[in-house]
Amino acid sequence: MTQTQQLIDADVTGSLEGQDCQFCAEGSVRKGTYKENDAAVCDSCGLPVAQVWS
């Protein structure tokens, strides 16, 4: 992953972190992984709000 890709990844997932999950009533969004991609993922239901493919 290039430095530019890393910055975009951090910006995208970081900007969503802490928001309420749009798929369930219990969770909030955290940085994590989904199917081996960096992602912003709900800490309750596990669904990704955003993924970054590299």
mmJSON file of the N, C-alpha and C atoms, coordinates in Angstrom:
{"data_MODEL":{"atom_site":{
"group_PDB":["ATOM","ATOM","ATOM","ATOM","ATOM","ATOM","ATOM","ATOM","ATOM","ATOM","ATOM","ATOM","ATOM","ATOM","ATOM","ATOM","ATOM","ATOM","ATOM","ATOM","ATOM","ATOM","ATOM","ATOM","ATOM","ATOM","ATOM","ATOM","ATOM","ATOM","ATOM","ATOM","ATOM","ATOM","ATOM","ATOM","ATOM","ATOM","ATOM","ATOM","ATOM","ATOM","ATOM","ATOM","ATOM","ATOM","ATOM","ATOM","ATOM","ATOM","ATOM","ATOM","ATOM","ATOM","ATOM","ATOM","ATOM","ATOM","ATOM","ATOM","ATOM","ATOM","ATOM","ATOM","ATOM","ATOM","ATOM","ATOM","ATOM","ATOM","ATOM","ATOM","ATOM","ATOM","ATOM","ATOM","ATOM","ATOM","ATOM","ATOM","ATOM","ATOM","ATOM","ATOM","ATOM","ATOM","ATOM","ATOM","ATOM","ATOM","ATOM","ATOM","ATOM","ATOM","ATOM","ATOM","ATOM","ATOM","ATOM","ATOM","ATOM","ATOM","ATOM","ATOM","ATOM","ATOM","ATOM","ATOM","ATOM","ATOM","ATOM","ATOM","ATOM","ATOM","ATOM","ATOM","ATOM","ATOM","ATOM","ATOM","ATOM","ATOM","ATOM","ATOM","ATOM","ATOM","ATOM","ATOM","ATOM","ATOM","ATOM","ATOM","ATOM","ATOM","ATOM","ATOM","ATOM","ATOM","ATOM","ATOM","ATOM","ATOM","ATOM","ATOM","ATOM","ATOM","ATOM","ATOM","ATOM","ATOM","ATOM","ATOM","ATOM","ATOM","ATOM","ATOM","ATOM","ATOM","ATOM","ATOM","ATOM","ATOM"],
"id":[1,2,3,4,5,6,7,8,9,10,11,12,13,14,15,16,17,18,19,20,21,22,23,24,25,26,27,28,29,30,31,32,33,34,35,36,37,38,39,40,41,42,43,44,45,46,47,48,49,50,51,52,53,54,55,56,57,58,59,60,61,62,63,64,65,66,67,68,69,70,71,72,73,74,75,76,77,78,79,80,81,82,83,84,85,86,87,88,89,90,91,92,93,94,95,96,97,98,99,100,101,102,103,104,105,106,107,108,109,110,111,112,113,114,115,116,117,118,119,120,121,122,123,124,125,126,127,128,129,130,131,132,133,134,135,136,137,138,139,140,141,142,143,144,145,146,147,148,149,150,151,152,153,154,155,156,157,158,159,160,161,162],
"type_symbol":["N","C","C","N","C","C","N","C","C","N","C","C","N","C","C","N","C","C","N","C","C","N","C","C","N","C","C","N","C","C","N","C","C","N","C","C","N","C","C","N","C","C","N","C","C","N","C","C","N","C","C","N","C","C","N","C","C","N","C","C","N","C","C","N","C","C","N","C","C","N","C","C","N","C","C","N","C","C","N","C","C","N","C","C","N","C","C","N","C","C","N","C","C","N","C","C","N","C","C","N","C","C","N","C","C","N","C","C","N","C","C","N","C","C","N","C","C","N","C","C","N","C","C","N","C","C","N","C","C","N","C","C","N","C","C","N","C","C","N","C","C","N","C","C","N","C","C","N","C","C","N","C","C","N","C","C","N","C","C","N","C","C"],
"label_atom_id":["N","CA","C","N","CA","C","N","CA","C","N","CA","C","N","CA","C","N","CA","C","N","CA","C","N","CA","C","N","CA","C","N","CA","C","N","CA","C","N","CA","C","N","CA","C","N","CA","C","N","CA","C","N","CA","C","N","CA","C","N","CA","C","N","CA","C","N","CA","C","N","CA","C","N","CA","C","N","CA","C","N","CA","C","N","CA","C","N","CA","C","N","CA","C","N","CA","C","N","CA","C","N","CA","C","N","CA","C","N","CA","C","N","CA","C","N","CA","C","N","CA","C","N","CA","C","N","CA","C","N","CA","C","N","CA","C","N","CA","C","N","CA","C","N","CA","C","N","CA","C","N","CA","C","N","CA","C","N","CA","C","N","CA","C","N","CA","C","N","CA","C","N","CA","C","N","CA","C","N","CA","C","N","CA","C","N","CA","C"],
"label_alt_id":[null,null,null,null,null,null,null,null,null,null,null,null,null,null,null,null,null,null,null,null,null,null,null,null,null,null,null,null,null,null,null,null,null,null,null,null,null,null,null,null,null,null,null,null,null,null,null,null,null,null,null,null,null,null,null,null,null,null,null,null,null,null,null,null,null,null,null,null,null,null,null,null,null,null,null,null,null,null,null,null,null,null,null,null,null,null,null,null,null,null,null,null,null,null,null,null,null,null,null,null,null,null,null,null,null,null,null,null,null,null,null,null,null,null,null,null,null,null,null,null,null,null,null,null,null,null,null,null,null,null,null,null,null,null,null,null,null,null,null,null,null,null,null,null,null,null,null,null,null,null,null,null,null,null,null,null,null,null,null,null,null,null],
"label_comp_id":["MET","MET","MET","THR","THR","THR","GLN","GLN","GLN","THR","THR","THR","GLN","GLN","GLN","GLN","GLN","GLN","LEU","LEU","LEU","ILE","ILE","ILE","ASP","ASP","ASP","ALA","ALA","ALA","ASP","ASP","ASP","VAL","VAL","VAL","THR","THR","THR","GLY","GLY","GLY","SER","SER","SER","LEU","LEU","LEU","GLU","GLU","GLU","GLY","GLY","GLY","GLN","GLN","GLN","ASP","ASP","ASP","CYS","CYS","CYS","GLN","GLN","GLN","PHE","PHE","PHE","CYS","CYS","CYS","ALA","ALA","ALA","GLU","GLU","GLU","GLY","GLY","GLY","SER","SER","SER","VAL","VAL","VAL","ARG","ARG","ARG","LYS","LYS","LYS","GLY","GLY","GLY","THR","THR","THR","TYR","TYR","TYR","LYS","LYS","LYS","GLU","GLU","GLU","ASN","ASN","ASN","ASP","ASP","ASP","ALA","ALA","ALA","ALA","ALA","ALA","VAL","VAL","VAL","CYS","CYS","CYS","ASP","ASP","ASP","SER","SER","SER","CYS","CYS","CYS","GLY","GLY","GLY","LEU","LEU","LEU","PRO","PRO","PRO","VAL","VAL","VAL","ALA","ALA","ALA","GLN","GLN","GLN","VAL","VAL","VAL","TRP","TRP","TRP","SER","SER","SER"],
"label_asym_id":["A","A","A","A","A","A","A","A","A","A","A","A","A","A","A","A","A","A","A","A","A","A","A","A","A","A","A","A","A","A","A","A","A","A","A","A","A","A","A","A","A","A","A","A","A","A","A","A","A","A","A","A","A","A","A","A","A","A","A","A","A","A","A","A","A","A","A","A","A","A","A","A","A","A","A","A","A","A","A","A","A","A","A","A","A","A","A","A","A","A","A","A","A","A","A","A","A","A","A","A","A","A","A","A","A","A","A","A","A","A","A","A","A","A","A","A","A","A","A","A","A","A","A","A","A","A","A","A","A","A","A","A","A","A","A","A","A","A","A","A","A","A","A","A","A","A","A","A","A","A","A","A","A","A","A","A","A","A","A","A","A","A"],
"label_entity_id":["1","1","1","1","1","1","1","1","1","1","1","1","1","1","1","1","1","1","1","1","1","1","1","1","1","1","1","1","1","1","1","1","1","1","1","1","1","1","1","1","1","1","1","1","1","1","1","1","1","1","1","1","1","1","1","1","1","1","1","1","1","1","1","1","1","1","1","1","1","1","1","1","1","1","1","1","1","1","1","1","1","1","1","1","1","1","1","1","1","1","1","1","1","1","1","1","1","1","1","1","1","1","1","1","1","1","1","1","1","1","1","1","1","1","1","1","1","1","1","1","1","1","1","1","1","1","1","1","1","1","1","1","1","1","1","1","1","1","1","1","1","1","1","1","1","1","1","1","1","1","1","1","1","1","1","1","1","1","1","1","1","1"],
"label_seq_id":[1,1,1,2,2,2,3,3,3,4,4,4,5,5,5,6,6,6,7,7,7,8,8,8,9,9,9,10,10,10,11,11,11,12,12,12,13,13,13,14,14,14,15,15,15,16,16,16,17,17,17,18,18,18,19,19,19,20,20,20,21,21,21,22,22,22,23,23,23,24,24,24,25,25,25,26,26,26,27,27,27,28,28,28,29,29,29,30,30,30,31,31,31,32,32,32,33,33,33,34,34,34,35,35,35,36,36,36,37,37,37,38,38,38,39,39,39,40,40,40,41,41,41,42,42,42,43,43,43,44,44,44,45,45,45,46,46,46,47,47,47,48,48,48,49,49,49,50,50,50,51,51,51,52,52,52,53,53,53,54,54,54],
"pdbx_PDB_ins_code":[null,null,null,null,null,null,null,null,null,null,null,null,null,null,null,null,null,null,null,null,null,null,null,null,null,null,null,null,null,null,null,null,null,null,null,null,null,null,null,null,null,null,null,null,null,null,null,null,null,null,null,null,null,null,null,null,null,null,null,null,null,null,null,null,null,null,null,null,null,null,null,null,null,null,null,null,null,null,null,null,null,null,null,null,null,null,null,null,null,null,null,null,null,null,null,null,null,null,null,null,null,null,null,null,null,null,null,null,null,null,null,null,null,null,null,null,null,null,null,null,null,null,null,null,null,null,null,null,null,null,null,null,null,null,null,null,null,null,null,null,null,null,null,null,null,null,null,null,null,null,null,null,null,null,null,null,null,null,null,null,null,null],
"Cartn_x":[0.852,0.0,0.898,0.59,1.384,1.036,1.868,1.622,0.312,0.023,-1.232,-2.426,-2.357,-3.44,-3.626,-2.54,-2.629,-3.305,-2.993,-3.617,-5.112,-5.474,-6.889,-7.623,-7.021,-7.606,-7.85,-6.852,-6.978,-8.043,-8.115,-9.094,-10.518,-10.73,-12.066,-12.543,-11.752,-12.198,-12.218,-11.279,-11.229,-12.387,-12.85,-13.955,-15.277,-15.371,-16.603,-16.579,-15.395,-15.256,-16.071,-16.803,-17.608,-19.052,-19.375,-20.75,-21.624,-22.922,-23.866,-23.933,-24.118,-24.25,-25.564,-25.524,-26.738,-27.519,-26.949,-27.587,-28.235,-27.803,-28.389,-28.526,-29.288,-29.548,-28.512,-27.716,-26.838,-25.41,-24.91,-23.475,-23.03,-21.714,-21.078,-19.896,-19.472,-18.458,-17.057,-16.218,-14.819,-13.944,-12.681,-11.722,-11.497,-11.394,-11.146,-10.882,-11.202,-11.064,-12.347,-12.571,-13.706,-13.224,-13.288,-12.809,-11.403,-10.537,-9.121,-8.854,-9.862,-9.688,-9.784,-9.024,-9.211,-10.619,-11.274,-12.671,-13.09,-14.249,-14.958,-16.111,-16.104,-16.99,-17.782,-19.046,-19.872,-19.339,-19.188,-18.673,-19.725,-20.963,-22.016,-22.395,-22.816,-23.278,-22.173,-21.055,-19.912,-19.979,-21.028,-21.129,-20.247,-19.655,-18.817,-19.645,-19.247,-19.847,-19.051,-17.745,-16.86,-15.694,-15.223,-14.04,-13.059,-11.774,-10.733,-10.016,-10.137,-9.445,-8.079,-7.107,-5.764,-5.182],
"Cartn_y":[-1.173,0.0,1.237,2.168,3.386,4.328,5.312,6.289,7.033,7.34,8.018,7.146,5.855,4.934,4.844,4.837,4.78,6.018,7.181,8.42,8.443,7.993,7.928,6.96,5.796,4.796,5.385,6.034,6.614,7.707,8.501,9.579,9.04,8.056,7.492,6.771,5.838,5.068,5.928,6.845,7.715,8.678,9.154,10.11,9.455,8.145,7.432,6.9,6.808,6.217,6.978,6.223,6.798,7.091,7.04,7.289,6.086,6.321,5.224,4.354,3.064,2.132,2.395,2.359,2.568,1.279,0.132,-1.163,-1.749,-1.329,-1.853,-0.721,-0.942,0.107,0.134,-0.92,-1.041,-0.555,-0.621,-0.453,0.926,1.086,2.276,1.83,2.714,2.387,2.536,1.552,1.535,1.139,1.546,1.069,-0.408,-1.149,-2.579,-3.159,-4.425,-5.085,-5.827,-6.002,-6.779,-7.52,-8.849,-9.7,-9.289,-9.093,-8.777,-7.389,-6.52,-5.134,-4.213,-3.116,-2.092,-1.548,-1.301,-0.892,-0.124,0.512,1.068,0.102,-0.559,-1.682,-1.431,-1.872,-1.769,-2.706,-2.204,-3.033,-3.978,-3.862,-4.755,-5.811,-5.359,-6.319,-6.774,-6.051,-6.457,-6.077,-5.386,-4.985,-3.775,-3.737,-2.595,-1.42,-0.245,0.987,1.467,1.204,1.537,0.564,0.219,-0.626,0.056,-0.211,0.303,-0.907,-1.063,-2.161,-1.681,-2.562,-2.176,-3.216],
"Cartn_z":[0.0,0.0,0.0,-0.886,-0.968,0.185,0.376,1.434,1.182,-0.067,-0.407,-0.054,-0.38,-0.044,1.462,2.207,3.667,4.225,3.674,4.133,3.826,2.631,2.264,3.179,3.437,4.325,5.708,6.267,7.607,7.631,6.579,6.516,6.42,5.548,5.351,6.599,7.093,8.259,9.514,9.637,10.809,10.889,9.743,9.748,10.152,10.0,10.364,11.792,12.363,13.688,14.735,15.546,16.618,16.238,14.945,14.523,14.863,14.987,15.21,13.965,14.17,13.057,12.337,11.018,10.229,10.015,10.454,10.234,11.494,12.669,13.906,14.926,15.946,16.939,18.062,18.194,19.354,19.142,17.92,17.697,17.281,17.324,16.773,15.924,15.055,14.054,14.64,14.351,14.787,13.605,13.65,12.653,12.878,11.79,11.884,10.517,10.365,9.066,8.748,7.449,6.964,5.733,5.795,4.696,4.256,5.236,5.048,4.47,4.417,3.97,5.177,5.16,6.181,6.021,7.152,7.075,8.323,8.216,9.355,9.596,10.764,11.031,12.311,12.331,13.531,14.604,15.817,16.906,17.482,17.018,17.493,16.453,15.272,14.247,13.306,13.263,12.441,10.984,10.581,9.174,8.886,7.676,7.317,6.84,7.268,6.772,5.564,5.579,4.463,4.463,3.259,3.101,2.171,2.398,1.514,0.927,-0.387,-1.076,-1.492,-1.35,-1.782,-2.716],
"occupancy":[1.0,1.0,1.0,1.0,1.0,1.0,1.0,1.0,1.0,1.0,1.0,1.0,1.0,1.0,1.0,1.0,1.0,1.0,1.0,1.0,1.0,1.0,1.0,1.0,1.0,1.0,1.0,1.0,1.0,1.0,1.0,1.0,1.0,1.0,1.0,1.0,1.0,1.0,1.0,1.0,1.0,1.0,1.0,1.0,1.0,1.0,1.0,1.0,1.0,1.0,1.0,1.0,1.0,1.0,1.0,1.0,1.0,1.0,1.0,1.0,1.0,1.0,1.0,1.0,1.0,1.0,1.0,1.0,1.0,1.0,1.0,1.0,1.0,1.0,1.0,1.0,1.0,1.0,1.0,1.0,1.0,1.0,1.0,1.0,1.0,1.0,1.0,1.0,1.0,1.0,1.0,1.0,1.0,1.0,1.0,1.0,1.0,1.0,1.0,1.0,1.0,1.0,1.0,1.0,1.0,1.0,1.0,1.0,1.0,1.0,1.0,1.0,1.0,1.0,1.0,1.0,1.0,1.0,1.0,1.0,1.0,1.0,1.0,1.0,1.0,1.0,1.0,1.0,1.0,1.0,1.0,1.0,1.0,1.0,1.0,1.0,1.0,1.0,1.0,1.0,1.0,1.0,1.0,1.0,1.0,1.0,1.0,1.0,1.0,1.0,1.0,1.0,1.0,1.0,1.0,1.0,1.0,1.0,1.0,1.0,1.0,1.0],
"B_iso_or_equiv":[0.0,0.0,0.0,0.0,0.0,0.0,0.0,0.0,0.0,0.0,0.0,0.0,0.0,0.0,0.0,0.0,0.0,0.0,0.0,0.0,0.0,0.0,0.0,0.0,0.0,0.0,0.0,0.0,0.0,0.0,0.0,0.0,0.0,0.0,0.0,0.0,0.0,0.0,0.0,0.0,0.0,0.0,0.0,0.0,0.0,0.0,0.0,0.0,0.0,0.0,0.0,0.0,0.0,0.0,0.0,0.0,0.0,0.0,0.0,0.0,0.0,0.0,0.0,0.0,0.0,0.0,0.0,0.0,0.0,0.0,0.0,0.0,0.0,0.0,0.0,0.0,0.0,0.0,0.0,0.0,0.0,0.0,0.0,0.0,0.0,0.0,0.0,0.0,0.0,0.0,0.0,0.0,0.0,0.0,0.0,0.0,0.0,0.0,0.0,0.0,0.0,0.0,0.0,0.0,0.0,0.0,0.0,0.0,0.0,0.0,0.0,0.0,0.0,0.0,0.0,0.0,0.0,0.0,0.0,0.0,0.0,0.0,0.0,0.0,0.0,0.0,0.0,0.0,0.0,0.0,0.0,0.0,0.0,0.0,0.0,0.0,0.0,0.0,0.0,0.0,0.0,0.0,0.0,0.0,0.0,0.0,0.0,0.0,0.0,0.0,0.0,0.0,0.0,0.0,0.0,0.0,0.0,0.0,0.0,0.0,0.0,0.0],
"pdbx_formal_charge":[null,null,null,null,null,null,null,null,null,null,null,null,null,null,null,null,null,null,null,null,null,null,null,null,null,null,null,null,null,null,null,null,null,null,null,null,null,null,null,null,null,null,null,null,null,null,null,null,null,null,null,null,null,null,null,null,null,null,null,null,null,null,null,null,null,null,null,null,null,null,null,null,null,null,null,null,null,null,null,null,null,null,null,null,null,null,null,null,null,null,null,null,null,null,null,null,null,null,null,null,null,null,null,null,null,null,null,null,null,null,null,null,null,null,null,null,null,null,null,null,null,null,null,null,null,null,null,null,null,null,null,null,null,null,null,null,null,null,null,null,null,null,null,null,null,null,null,null,null,null,null,null,null,null,null,null,null,null,null,null,null,null],
"auth_seq_id":[1,1,1,2,2,2,3,3,3,4,4,4,5,5,5,6,6,6,7,7,7,8,8,8,9,9,9,10,10,10,11,11,11,12,12,12,13,13,13,14,14,14,15,15,15,16,16,16,17,17,17,18,18,18,19,19,19,20,20,20,21,21,21,22,22,22,23,23,23,24,24,24,25,25,25,26,26,26,27,27,27,28,28,28,29,29,29,30,30,30,31,31,31,32,32,32,33,33,33,34,34,34,35,35,35,36,36,36,37,37,37,38,38,38,39,39,39,40,40,40,41,41,41,42,42,42,43,43,43,44,44,44,45,45,45,46,46,46,47,47,47,48,48,48,49,49,49,50,50,50,51,51,51,52,52,52,53,53,53,54,54,54],
"auth_comp_id":["MET","MET","MET","THR","THR","THR","GLN","GLN","GLN","THR","THR","THR","GLN","GLN","GLN","GLN","GLN","GLN","LEU","LEU","LEU","ILE","ILE","ILE","ASP","ASP","ASP","ALA","ALA","ALA","ASP","ASP","ASP","VAL","VAL","VAL","THR","THR","THR","GLY","GLY","GLY","SER","SER","SER","LEU","LEU","LEU","GLU","GLU","GLU","GLY","GLY","GLY","GLN","GLN","GLN","ASP","ASP","ASP","CYS","CYS","CYS","GLN","GLN","GLN","PHE","PHE","PHE","CYS","CYS","CYS","ALA","ALA","ALA","GLU","GLU","GLU","GLY","GLY","GLY","SER","SER","SER","VAL","VAL","VAL","ARG","ARG","ARG","LYS","LYS","LYS","GLY","GLY","GLY","THR","THR","THR","TYR","TYR","TYR","LYS","LYS","LYS","GLU","GLU","GLU","ASN","ASN","ASN","ASP","ASP","ASP","ALA","ALA","ALA","ALA","ALA","ALA","VAL","VAL","VAL","CYS","CYS","CYS","ASP","ASP","ASP","SER","SER","SER","CYS","CYS","CYS","GLY","GLY","GLY","LEU","LEU","LEU","PRO","PRO","PRO","VAL","VAL","VAL","ALA","ALA","ALA","GLN","GLN","GLN","VAL","VAL","VAL","TRP","TRP","TRP","SER","SER","SER"],
"auth_asym_id":["A","A","A","A","A","A","A","A","A","A","A","A","A","A","A","A","A","A","A","A","A","A","A","A","A","A","A","A","A","A","A","A","A","A","A","A","A","A","A","A","A","A","A","A","A","A","A","A","A","A","A","A","A","A","A","A","A","A","A","A","A","A","A","A","A","A","A","A","A","A","A","A","A","A","A","A","A","A","A","A","A","A","A","A","A","A","A","A","A","A","A","A","A","A","A","A","A","A","A","A","A","A","A","A","A","A","A","A","A","A","A","A","A","A","A","A","A","A","A","A","A","A","A","A","A","A","A","A","A","A","A","A","A","A","A","A","A","A","A","A","A","A","A","A","A","A","A","A","A","A","A","A","A","A","A","A","A","A","A","A","A","A"],
"auth_atom_id":["N","CA","C","N","CA","C","N","CA","C","N","CA","C","N","CA","C","N","CA","C","N","CA","C","N","CA","C","N","CA","C","N","CA","C","N","CA","C","N","CA","C","N","CA","C","N","CA","C","N","CA","C","N","CA","C","N","CA","C","N","CA","C","N","CA","C","N","CA","C","N","CA","C","N","CA","C","N","CA","C","N","CA","C","N","CA","C","N","CA","C","N","CA","C","N","CA","C","N","CA","C","N","CA","C","N","CA","C","N","CA","C","N","CA","C","N","CA","C","N","CA","C","N","CA","C","N","CA","C","N","CA","C","N","CA","C","N","CA","C","N","CA","C","N","CA","C","N","CA","C","N","CA","C","N","CA","C","N","CA","C","N","CA","C","N","CA","C","N","CA","C","N","CA","C","N","CA","C","N","CA","C","N","CA","C","N","CA","C"],
"pdbx_PDB_model_num":[1,1,1,1,1,1,1,1,1,1,1,1,1,1,1,1,1,1,1,1,1,1,1,1,1,1,1,1,1,1,1,1,1,1,1,1,1,1,1,1,1,1,1,1,1,1,1,1,1,1,1,1,1,1,1,1,1,1,1,1,1,1,1,1,1,1,1,1,1,1,1,1,1,1,1,1,1,1,1,1,1,1,1,1,1,1,1,1,1,1,1,1,1,1,1,1,1,1,1,1,1,1,1,1,1,1,1,1,1,1,1,1,1,1,1,1,1,1,1,1,1,1,1,1,1,1,1,1,1,1,1,1,1,1,1,1,1,1,1,1,1,1,1,1,1,1,1,1,1,1,1,1,1,1,1,1,1,1,1,1,1,1]
}}}
